[in-house]
């Protein structure tokens, strides 16, 4: 069972994904990532859609970065220990 904070975070991921037409992508990614009940926060980015904006802003992107599709990361906390887990979708 998820804590109230983790449940709200997961619901937010799902709501954002649905609003963007990506319900399966973001929600599935959060579930596959194992975002647990002690999650301290998360970030989800549709990198594929953000890359053109970065280029317009003058950011020089490294070769091969165009294959990156999504980024998802979350933090967990336990007694005397904090972890950060990140996933990068390619393809």
C-alpha positions in Angstrom: 0.0 0.0 0.0 1.3 3.4 -0.9 1.6 6.3 1.5 -0.7 9.2 1.0 2.2 11.3 -0.4 3.3 8.6 -2.9 -0.3 8.0 -3.9 -0.8 11.7 -4.6 2.4 11.8 -6.6 1.4 8.7 -8.7 -2.0 10.2 -9.3 -0.4 13.4 -10.5 1.8 11.5 -12.9 -1.2 9.7 -14.3 -3.3 12.9 -14.5 -0.5 14.7 -16.3 0.1 11.8 -18.7 -3.7 11.6 -19.5 -3.8 15.3 -20.2 -0.9 14.9 -22.6 -2.4 11.7 -24.2 0.4 9.6 -22.7 -1.5 7.7 -20.0 0.2 4.4 -20.7 3.7 5.9 -20.9 4.0 7.9 -17.7 1.8 5.7 -15.5 3.5 2.5 -16.7 6.9 4.1 -16.2 6.1 5.1 -12.6 4.9 1.6 -11.9 7.8 -0.1 -13.6 10.3 2.2 -11.8 9.1 0.8 -8.5 8.2 4.2 -7.0 7.4 3.0 -3.5 5.5 4.2 -0.5 8.4 6.3 0.9 8.9 8.4 -2.3 10.1 11.8 -1.5 9.4 13.3 -4.9 9.5 12.6 -8.6 10.1 14.2 -12.0 8.8 13.1 -15.4 9.8 14.8 -18.6 8.8 14.1 -22.2 12.3 14.8 -23.5 11.3 14.1 -27.1 9.0 17.1 -27.1 11.4 19.3 -25.1 14.4 18.9 -27.4 13.2 21.3 -30.2 12.5 24.0 -27.5 16.0 23.6 -26.2 17.4 24.0 -29.7 15.3 27.1 -30.2 16.7 28.5 -27.0 20.2 28.1 -28.4 21.3 25.0 -26.5 23.8 22.9 -28.4 22.7 19.3 -28.0 25.2 16.4 -28.2 25.0 14.0 -31.1 22.6 11.1 -30.6 20.4 12.9 -28.0 17.5 13.0 -30.5 16.9 9.3 -29.6 16.0 10.1 -26.0 12.2 10.0 -25.4 11.5 10.2 -21.7 13.1 10.9 -18.3 11.6 9.7 -15.0 13.3 9.9 -11.6 12.2 9.6 -8.0 13.6 9.8 -4.5 13.1 7.4 -1.6 13.9 7.9 2.0 14.4 5.3 4.8 16.0 5.6 8.2 19.5 7.2 7.7 19.3 6.5 3.9 18.2 8.4 0.9 18.2 7.1 -2.7 17.6 8.6 -6.1 16.6 6.4 -9.0 16.5 7.6 -12.6 15.3 6.1 -15.9 16.0 7.4 -19.4 13.8 6.2 -22.2 15.5 5.7 -25.6 13.9 5.0 -28.8 
